[in-house]
């Protein structure tokens, strides 16, 4: 991954060939686009993907409420987006319950 420090480019994001530009923490980052691979997903992987997809939808719904968004912004940690905070909270089990894969 390369970080672009060229003021000529200004703010640039998106895809270009096999590269992807993104803007994070005030820096332009150039990285190769991830490959899909040719391995088939296991049922457990597909289940986890669905769980993550539903958690993303729930996080977006939560953040539509301005009051909830303001509460999360008040607790915001440097380098962590509000969306990531909500998503982590949704995907983390309540205290005292075992993590996924633990007996």
Residue pairs with C-beta under 8 A, 6 or more apart in sequence:
1 29
1 30
1 31
1 32
2 29
2 30
2 31
3 27
3 28
3 29
3 30
4 12
4 21
4 27
4 28
4 29
4 30
5 27
5 28
6 28
9 28
11 23
11 28
12 21
12 23
12 28
13 21
13 22
13 23
13 28
14 20
14 21
15 21
15 33
18 32
18 33
19 30
19 31
19 32
19 33
20 30
20 31
20 32
20 33
21 28
21 29
21 30
22 28
22 29
22 31
23 29
25 79
41 49
51 91
52 91
55 87
55 90
55 91
56 87
58 90
59 83
59 86
59 87
59 90
60 83
62 68
62 86
63 69
63 72
63 82
63 83
63 86
69 82
72 82
72 85
72 86
73 82
75 85
76 82
76 85
77 85
93 99
93 100
